[in-house]
Amino acid sequence: MKEKIIDLLEYTYHFNKEMIRIILENGQNLDHNVINLINHTLNAQQIWNSRILNEKSFEVWQINPLEDLEKINKLNFEKSVDIAENLDFEQRIQYKNSKGIVFENSIFEMLFHAVNHSTYHRAQINSLLKQSGLEPLLTDYIFYKR
């Protein structure tokens, strides 16, 4: 199971990195929602890692400097892989969401959610790229595995 979630984390890292590249190359030509969504995508993975590790987290919609996005993505990936390799997937973590409501989920559920959440928002970014006249990235998992 650990190998499978690590594979999904690698997929997430790879296509986040590609999306960041496109954004950095075309930043001034993009809708501000692209910048908001890529930041939110990266922030969310950082937040889930932080909940698992009981560390300080980003704000859900904070805007990070564009030059920091690659570094944030890499650090998110490294922390998520470290979690997958060293913690028990079945361990349940209690945390508060951004509204202060307490929830509890397993580490596996939290990591899987971070992957799924990233996929969802990359699709939104792709839609905005297309509206801006740019070629959207093919980010489906199957393309990653080919």
Backbone as JSON Lines, residues from 0, in Angstrom:
{"i":0,"aa":"M","n":[0.83,-1.2,0.0],"ca":[0.0,0.0,0.0],"c":[0.87,1.26,0.0]}
{"i":1,"aa":"K","n":[1.96,1.24,0.76],"ca":[2.83,2.42,0.83],"c":[3.38,2.77,-0.54]}
{"i":2,"aa":"E","n":[3.76,1.73,-1.31],"ca":[4.3,1.98,-2.65],"c":[3.27,2.66,-3.54]}
{"i":3,"aa":"K","n":[2.02,2.28,-3.39],"ca":[0.96,2.86,-4.22],"c":[0.71,4.33,-3.88]}
{"i":4,"aa":"I","n":[0.67,4.66,-2.61],"ca":[0.44,6.06,-2.25],"c":[1.66,6.91,-2.62]}
{"i":5,"aa":"I","n":[2.86,6.33,-2.48],"ca":[4.06,7.07,-2.88],"c":[4.03,7.32,-4.39]}
{"i":6,"aa":"D","n":[3.58,6.34,-5.16],"ca":[3.43,6.54,-6.6],"c":[2.47,7.69,-6.89]}
{"i":7,"aa":"L","n":[1.36,7.75,-6.18],"ca":[0.4,8.84,-6.36],"c":[0.98,10.19,-5.93]}
{"i":8,"aa":"L","n":[1.8,10.17,-4.89],"ca":[2.46,11.41,-4.47],"c":[3.47,11.87,-5.51]}
{"i":9,"aa":"E","n":[4.18,10.92,-6.13],"ca":[5.11,11.26,-7.2],"c":[4.36,11.85,-8.39]}
{"i":10,"aa":"Y","n":[3.23,11.26,-8.72],"ca":[2.37,11.78,-9.79],"c":[1.94,13.22,-9.48]}
{"i":11,"aa":"T","n":[1.51,13.45,-8.26],"ca":[1.08,14.79,-7.83],"c":[2.23,15.78,-7.93]}
{"i":12,"aa":"Y","n":[3.39,15.39,-7.42],"ca":[4.57,16.25,-7.47],"c":[4.93,16.59,-8.92]}
{"i":13,"aa":"H","n":[4.95,15.59,-9.76],"ca":[5.34,15.78,-11.16],"c":[4.43,16.79,-11.86]}
{"i":14,"aa":"F","n":[3.11,16.58,-11.75],"ca":[2.22,17.47,-12.48],"c":[2.03,18.82,-11.8]}
{"i":15,"aa":"N","n":[2.21,18.91,-10.49],"ca":[2.27,20.23,-9.86],"c":[3.47,20.99,-10.4]}
{"i":16,"aa":"K","n":[4.6,20.29,-10.52],"ca":[5.82,20.91,-11.03],"c":[5.62,21.4,-12.47]}
{"i":17,"aa":"E","n":[4.98,20.6,-13.3],"ca":[4.71,21.01,-14.67],"c":[3.76,22.2,-14.73]}
{"i":18,"aa":"M","n":[2.77,22.19,-13.88],"ca":[1.81,23.29,-13.84],"c":[2.51,24.57,-13.38]}
{"i":19,"aa":"I","n":[3.38,24.47,-12.4],"ca":[4.14,25.63,-11.92],"c":[5.01,26.17,-13.06]}
{"i":20,"aa":"R","n":[5.63,25.3,-13.83],"ca":[6.47,25.72,-14.96],"c":[5.65,26.55,-15.95]}
{"i":21,"aa":"I","n":[4.47,26.05,-16.31],"ca":[3.6,26.76,-17.24],"c":[3.21,28.13,-16.66]}
{"i":22,"aa":"I","n":[2.9,28.15,-15.39],"ca":[2.49,29.4,-14.74],"c":[3.63,30.41,-14.72]}
{"i":23,"aa":"L","n":[4.84,29.94,-14.38],"ca":[5.99,30.84,-14.35],"c":[6.32,31.38,-15.74]}
{"i":24,"aa":"E","n":[6.14,30.55,-16.76],"ca":[6.42,30.98,-18.13],"c":[5.39,31.98,-18.65]}
{"i":25,"aa":"N","n":[4.16,31.93,-18.12],"ca":[3.07,32.73,-18.67],"c":[2.38,33.61,-17.64]}
{"i":26,"aa":"G","n":[2.99,33.8,-16.5],"ca":[2.35,34.47,-15.37],"c":[1.6,35.74,-15.68]}
{"i":27,"aa":"Q","n":[2.22,36.64,-16.44],"ca":[1.58,37.92,-16.72],"c":[0.39,37.79,-17.66]}
{"i":28,"aa":"N","n":[0.27,36.68,-18.36],"ca":[-0.83,36.48,-19.31],"c":[-1.98,35.66,-18.72]}
{"i":29,"aa":"L","n":[-1.91,35.35,-17.45],"ca":[-2.88,34.44,-16.84],"c":[-3.89,35.16,-15.97]}
{"i":30,"aa":"D","n":[-5.06,34.6,-15.91],"ca":[-6.11,35.04,-15.0],"c":[-5.58,34.9,-13.57]}
{"i":31,"aa":"H","n":[-5.9,35.86,-12.7],"ca":[-5.42,35.8,-11.31],"c":[-5.91,34.54,-10.59]}
{"i":32,"aa":"N","n":[-7.0,33.94,-11.08],"ca":[-7.5,32.71,-10.46],"c":[-6.52,31.55,-10.62]}
{"i":33,"aa":"V","n":[-5.71,31.56,-11.67],"ca":[-4.69,30.53,-11.84],"c":[-3.69,30.6,-10.69]}
{"i":34,"aa":"I","n":[-3.26,31.8,-10.37],"ca":[-2.31,32.0,-9.27],"c":[-2.95,31.59,-7.95]}
{"i":35,"aa":"N","n":[-4.2,31.98,-7.74],"ca":[-4.91,31.59,-6.52],"c":[-5.01,30.07,-6.4]}
{"i":36,"aa":"L","n":[-5.35,29.4,-7.48],"ca":[-5.57,27.95,-7.43],"c":[-4.27,27.17,-7.25]}
{"i":37,"aa":"I","n":[-3.19,27.58,-7.92],"ca":[-1.94,26.83,-7.72],"c":[-1.45,27.01,-6.29]}
{"i":38,"aa":"N","n":[-1.61,28.21,-5.75],"ca":[-1.24,28.42,-4.35],"c":[-2.11,27.58,-3.42]}
{"i":39,"aa":"H","n":[-3.4,27.6,-3.65],"ca":[-4.32,26.81,-2.83],"c":[-3.97,25.33,-2.89]}
{"i":40,"aa":"T","n":[-3.65,24.84,-4.07],"ca":[-3.29,23.44,-4.26],"c":[-2.08,23.08,-3.4]}
{"i":41,"aa":"L","n":[-1.04,23.89,-3.5],"ca":[0.18,23.64,-2.72],"c":[-0.05,23.84,-1.24]}
{"i":42,"aa":"N","n":[-0.8,24.89,-0.89],"ca":[-1.09,25.15,0.52],"c":[-1.83,23.99,1.15]}
{"i":43,"aa":"A","n":[-2.78,23.43,0.42],"ca":[-3.59,22.33,0.98],"c":[-2.72,21.12,1.31]}
{"i":44,"aa":"Q","n":[-1.81,20.76,0.41],"ca":[-0.94,19.61,0.72],"c":[-0.07,19.93,1.94]}
{"i":45,"aa":"Q","n":[0.42,21.14,2.01],"ca":[1.23,21.53,3.17],"c":[0.39,21.46,4.44]}
{"i":46,"aa":"I","n":[-0.84,21.88,4.37],"ca":[-1.73,21.85,5.53],"c":[-1.98,20.42,5.98]}
{"i":47,"aa":"W","n":[-2.26,19.5,5.04],"ca":[-2.5,18.11,5.43],"c":[-1.25,17.48,6.04]}
{"i":48,"aa":"N","n":[-0.08,17.76,5.46],"ca":[1.16,17.28,6.07],"c":[1.31,17.82,7.49]}
{"i":49,"aa":"S","n":[1.03,19.1,7.65],"ca":[1.16,19.75,8.96],"c":[0.2,19.17,9.98]}
{"i":50,"aa":"R","n":[-0.99,18.85,9.55],"ca":[-1.95,18.23,10.47],"c":[-1.44,16.89,10.95]}
{"i":51,"aa":"I","n":[-0.88,16.12,10.04],"ca":[-0.35,14.8,10.41],"c":[0.84,14.95,11.35]}
{"i":52,"aa":"L","n":[1.72,15.9,11.05],"ca":[2.96,16.06,11.81],"c":[2.84,17.03,12.98]}
{"i":53,"aa":"N","n":[1.65,17.61,13.16],"ca":[1.42,18.59,14.23],"c":[2.4,19.76,14.13]}
{"i":54,"aa":"E","n":[2.48,20.32,12.94],"ca":[3.35,21.46,12.67],"c":[2.5,22.68,12.31]}
{"i":55,"aa":"K","n":[3.13,23.82,12.25],"ca":[2.44,25.06,11.84],"c":[2.11,24.95,10.36]}
{"i":56,"aa":"S","n":[0.91,25.4,10.02],"ca":[0.49,25.26,8.63],"c":[0.28,26.6,7.94]}
{"i":57,"aa":"F","n":[0.26,26.54,6.63],"ca":[-0.07,27.7,5.81],"c":[-1.55,28.03,6.0]}
{"i":58,"aa":"E","n":[-1.94,29.17,5.49],"ca":[-3.35,29.52,5.38],"c":[-3.88,28.89,4.09]}
{"i":59,"aa":"V","n":[-5.14,28.56,4.07],"ca":[-5.73,27.86,2.93],"c":[-5.55,28.64,1.62]}
{"i":60,"aa":"W","n":[-5.79,29.92,1.65],"ca":[-5.75,30.73,0.42],"c":[-4.6,31.73,0.4]}
{"i":61,"aa":"Q","n":[-3.55,31.51,1.2],"ca":[-2.44,32.45,1.18],"c":[-1.75,32.42,-0.19]}
{"i":62,"aa":"I","n":[-1.26,33.56,-0.59],"ca":[-0.54,33.67,-1.85],"c":[0.95,33.72,-1.54]}
{"i":63,"aa":"N","n":[1.66,32.76,-2.09],"ca":[3.1,32.65,-1.89],"c":[3.82,33.33,-3.06]}
{"i":64,"aa":"P","n":[5.04,33.81,-2.84],"ca":[5.79,34.39,-3.96],"c":[5.95,33.33,-5.07]}
{"i":65,"aa":"L","n":[5.79,33.75,-6.3],"ca":[5.9,32.81,-7.42],"c":[7.22,32.05,-7.4]}
{"i":66,"aa":"E","n":[8.29,32.74,-7.01],"ca":[9.6,32.08,-7.0],"c":[9.71,31.0,-5.93]}
{"i":67,"aa":"D","n":[8.76,30.94,-4.99],"ca":[8.78,29.92,-3.94],"c":[7.95,28.68,-4.27]}
{"i":68,"aa":"L","n":[7.17,28.72,-5.33],"ca":[6.24,27.63,-5.61],"c":[6.93,26.29,-5.83]}
{"i":69,"aa":"E","n":[8.02,26.28,-6.59],"ca":[8.74,25.02,-6.84],"c":[9.28,24.45,-5.53]}
{"i":70,"aa":"K","n":[9.83,25.31,-4.69],"ca":[10.39,24.87,-3.41],"c":[9.29,24.31,-2.51]}
{"i":71,"aa":"I","n":[8.15,24.97,-2.47],"ca":[7.02,24.5,-1.66],"c":[6.54,23.13,-2.16]}
{"i":72,"aa":"N","n":[6.41,22.99,-3.47],"ca":[5.99,21.72,-4.05],"c":[6.95,20.6,-3.67]}
{"i":73,"aa":"K","n":[8.24,20.86,-3.78],"ca":[9.26,19.84,-3.46],"c":[9.21,19.47,-1.98]}
{"i":74,"aa":"L","n":[9.11,20.46,-1.12],"ca":[9.05,20.2,0.32],"c":[7.78,19.43,0.68]}
{"i":75,"aa":"N","n":[6.66,19.79,0.07],"ca":[5.41,19.05,0.28],"c":[5.6,17.58,-0.08]}
{"i":76,"aa":"F","n":[6.17,17.35,-1.25],"ca":[6.4,15.99,-1.73],"c":[7.29,15.21,-0.75]}
{"i":77,"aa":"E","n":[8.41,15.8,-0.37],"ca":[9.34,15.12,0.53],"c":[8.69,14.79,1.87]}
{"i":78,"aa":"K","n":[7.93,15.72,2.42],"ca":[7.25,15.46,3.71],"c":[6.19,14.39,3.57]}
{"i":79,"aa":"S","n":[5.42,14.44,2.48],"ca":[4.37,13.45,2.28],"c":[4.97,12.05,2.13]}
{"i":80,"aa":"V","n":[6.06,11.94,1.38],"ca":[6.72,10.64,1.21],"c":[7.28,10.16,2.54]}
{"i":81,"aa":"D","n":[7.88,11.06,3.3],"ca":[8.4,10.69,4.62],"c":[7.27,10.17,5.52]}
{"i":82,"aa":"I","n":[6.14,10.82,5.48],"ca":[4.97,10.37,6.25],"c":[4.57,8.96,5.8]}
{"i":83,"aa":"A","n":[4.47,8.78,4.48],"ca":[4.05,7.48,3.93],"c":[5.02,6.37,4.3]}
{"i":84,"aa":"E","n":[6.3,6.69,4.31],"ca":[7.3,5.66,4.59],"c":[7.44,5.34,6.07]}
{"i":85,"aa":"N","n":[7.13,6.3,6.93],"ca":[7.49,6.12,8.34],"c":[6.34,6.1,9.34]}
{"i":86,"aa":"L","n":[5.13,6.43,8.91],"ca":[4.01,6.43,9.85],"c":[3.0,5.37,9.47]}
{"i":87,"aa":"D","n":[2.21,4.98,10.44],"ca":[1.19,3.95,10.25],"c":[-0.02,4.57,9.55]}
{"i":88,"aa":"F","n":[-0.36,4.03,8.37],"ca":[-1.49,4.54,7.6],"c":[-2.8,4.5,8.36]}
{"i":89,"aa":"E","n":[-2.92,3.57,9.27],"ca":[-4.17,3.41,10.01],"c":[-4.29,4.37,11.19]}
{"i":90,"aa":"Q","n":[-3.17,4.99,11.58],"ca":[-3.21,5.93,12.7],"c":[-4.2,7.04,12.4]}
{"i":91,"aa":"R","n":[-5.03,7.34,13.38],"ca":[-6.03,8.4,13.21],"c":[-5.49,9.68,13.86]}
{"i":92,"aa":"I","n":[-5.69,10.76,13.16],"ca":[-5.2,12.07,13.59],"c":[-6.4,12.98,13.8]}
{"i":93,"aa":"Q","n":[-6.45,13.59,14.96],"ca":[-7.5,14.59,15.22],"c":[-6.93,15.96,14.86]}
{"i":94,"aa":"Y","n":[-7.74,16.75,14.18],"ca":[-7.3,18.07,13.73],"c":[-8.51,18.99,13.63]}
{"i":95,"aa":"K","n":[-8.21,20.28,13.49],"ca":[-9.26,21.27,13.24],"c":[-9.16,21.73,11.8]}
{"i":96,"aa":"N","n":[-10.31,21.88,11.16],"ca":[-10.29,22.42,9.8],"c":[-10.12,23.94,9.87]}
{"i":97,"aa":"S","n":[-10.16,24.59,8.73],"ca":[-9.92,26.04,8.69],"c":[-11.0,26.84,9.4]}
{"i":98,"aa":"K","n":[-12.14,26.21,9.68],"ca":[-13.21,26.88,10.43],"c":[-13.19,26.54,11.91]}
{"i":99,"aa":"G","n":[-12.19,25.75,12.33],"ca":[-12.05,25.4,13.73],"c":[-12.86,24.19,14.17]}
{"i":100,"aa":"I","n":[-13.47,23.48,13.23],"ca":[-14.26,22.29,13.56],"c":[-13.32,21.08,13.66]}
{"i":101,"aa":"V","n":[-13.5,20.28,14.7],"ca":[-12.62,19.13,14.94],"c":[-13.1,17.93,14.13]}
{"i":102,"aa":"F","n":[-12.14,17.28,13.47],"ca":[-12.38,16.05,12.72],"c":[-11.28,15.05,13.05]}
{"i":103,"aa":"E","n":[-11.48,13.83,12.61],"ca":[-10.47,12.79,12.79],"c":[-10.47,11.9,11.56]}
{"i":104,"aa":"N","n":[-9.29,11.69,10.99],"ca":[-9.14,10.81,9.83],"c":[-7.84,10.02,9.95]}
{"i":105,"aa":"S","n":[-7.75,8.94,9.19],"ca":[-6.52,8.17,9.16],"c":[-5.48,8.89,8.3]}
{"i":106,"aa":"I","n":[-4.23,8.57,8.52],"ca":[-3.15,9.15,7.73],"c":[-3.35,8.81,6.25]}
{"i":107,"aa":"F","n":[-3.74,7.58,5.96],"ca":[-4.0,7.22,4.57],"c":[-5.07,8.12,3.96]}
{"i":108,"aa":"E","n":[-6.16,8.32,4.66],"ca":[-7.25,9.16,4.14],"c":[-6.77,10.59,3.88]}
{"i":109,"aa":"M","n":[-5.93,11.08,4.76],"ca":[-5.43,12.45,4.62],"c":[-4.5,12.58,3.41]}
{"i":110,"aa":"L","n":[-3.59,11.62,3.25],"ca":[-2.68,11.66,2.11],"c":[-3.43,11.48,0.8]}
{"i":111,"aa":"F","n":[-4.37,10.54,0.79],"ca":[-5.14,10.31,-0.43],"c":[-5.96,11.55,-0.79]}
{"i":112,"aa":"H","n":[-6.52,12.18,0.22],"ca":[-7.27,13.41,-0.04],"c":[-6.36,14.48,-0.65]}
{"i":113,"aa":"A","n":[-5.15,14.63,-0.15],"ca":[-4.23,15.63,-0.69],"c":[-3.96,15.38,-2.17]}
{"i":114,"aa":"V","n":[-3.77,14.12,-2.55],"ca":[-3.56,13.76,-3.96],"c":[-4.8,14.1,-4.78]}
{"i":115,"aa":"N","n":[-5.95,13.66,-4.32],"ca":[-7.2,13.88,-5.05],"c":[-7.52,15.37,-5.18]}
{"i":116,"aa":"H","n":[-7.3,16.1,-4.12],"ca":[-7.53,17.55,-4.1],"c":[-6.65,18.25,-5.13]}
{"i":117,"aa":"S","n":[-5.41,17.84,-5.22],"ca":[-4.49,18.44,-6.2],"c":[-4.96,18.18,-7.63]}
{"i":118,"aa":"T","n":[-5.42,16.96,-7.87],"ca":[-5.9,16.6,-9.2],"c":[-7.09,17.48,-9.59]}
{"i":119,"aa":"Y","n":[-8.0,17.66,-8.67],"ca":[-9.19,18.49,-8.89],"c":[-8.81,19.92,-9.29]}
{"i":120,"aa":"H","n":[-7.89,20.51,-8.53],"ca":[-7.54,21.9,-8.8],"c":[-6.66,22.06,-10.03]}
{"i":121,"aa":"R","n":[-5.84,21.05,-10.35],"ca":[-5.09,21.14,-11.61],"c":[-6.05,21.14,-12.8]}
{"i":122,"aa":"A","n":[-7.14,20.4,-12.69],"ca":[-8.14,20.42,-13.76],"c":[-8.76,21.81,-13.9]}
{"i":123,"aa":"Q","n":[-9.03,22.46,-12.79],"ca":[-9.56,23.82,-12.84],"c":[-8.55,24.77,-13.49]}
{"i":124,"aa":"I","n":[-7.29,24.61,-13.12],"ca":[-6.24,25.46,-13.71],"c":[-6.15,25.21,-15.21]}
{"i":125,"aa":"N","n":[-6.23,23.96,-15.61],"ca":[-6.2,23.64,-17.04],"c":[-7.32,24.34,-17.8]}
{"i":126,"aa":"S","n":[-8.49,24.36,-17.2],"ca":[-9.63,25.04,-17.83],"c":[-9.33,26.53,-18.01]}
{"i":127,"aa":"L","n":[-8.73,27.14,-17.01],"ca":[-8.38,28.56,-17.09],"c":[-7.25,28.8,-18.1]}
{"i":128,"aa":"L","n":[-6.3,27.87,-18.17],"ca":[-5.24,28.0,-19.18],"c":[-5.84,28.0,-20.58]}
{"i":129,"aa":"K","n":[-6.76,27.09,-20.82],"ca":[-7.4,27.0,-22.13],"c":[-8.14,28.3,-22.45]}
{"i":130,"aa":"Q","n":[-8.85,28.85,-21.45],"ca":[-9.56,30.11,-21.65],"c":[-8.6,31.26,-21.97]}
{"i":131,"aa":"S","n":[-7.36,31.13,-21.49],"ca":[-6.34,32.16,-21.76],"c":[-5.63,31.93,-23.09]}
{"i":132,"aa":"G","n":[-6.05,30.9,-23.83],"ca":[-5.44,30.61,-25.12],"c":[-4.21,29.74,-25.05]}
{"i":133,"aa":"L","n":[-3.94,29.15,-23.88],"ca":[-2.79,28.27,-23.72],"c":[-3.22,26.81,-23.81]}
{"i":134,"aa":"E","n":[-2.29,25.98,-24.22],"ca":[-2.55,24.54,-24.31],"c":[-2.57,23.96,-22.91]}
{"i":135,"aa":"P","n":[-3.69,23.34,-22.51],"ca":[-3.72,22.71,-21.18],"c":[-2.79,21.5,-21.13]}
{"i":136,"aa":"L","n":[-2.31,21.2,-19.96],"ca":[-1.45,20.03,-19.76],"c":[-2.3,18.76,-19.67]}
{"i":137,"aa":"L","n":[-1.8,17.7,-20.23],"ca":[-2.45,16.4,-20.07],"c":[-1.96,15.82,-18.74]}
{"i":138,"aa":"T","n":[-2.79,15.92,-17.72],"ca":[-2.36,15.56,-16.36],"c":[-3.04,14.31,-15.82]}
{"i":139,"aa":"D","n":[-3.73,13.57,-16.68],"ca":[-4.36,12.34,-16.2],"c":[-3.29,11.36,-15.73]}
{"i":140,"aa":"Y","n":[-3.63,10.62,-14.71],"ca":[-2.69,9.64,-14.14],"c":[-2.17,8.68,-15.19]}
{"i":141,"aa":"I","n":[-3.04,8.22,-16.09],"ca":[-2.64,7.24,-17.09],"c":[-1.55,7.8,-18.0]}
{"i":142,"aa":"F","n":[-1.6,9.11,-18.28],"ca":[-0.55,9.73,-19.1],"c":[0.79,9.72,-18.35]}
{"i":143,"aa":"Y","n":[0.71,9.9,-17.06],"ca":[1.92,9.86,-16.22],"c":[2.56,8.47,-16.26]}
{"i":144,"aa":"K","n":[1.72,7.44,-16.31],"ca":[2.23,6.06,-16.26],"c":[2.68,5.54,-17.62]}
{"i":145,"aa":"R","n":[2.37,6.23,-18.68],"ca":[2.76,5.75,-20.03],"c":[4.22,5.99,-20.3]}
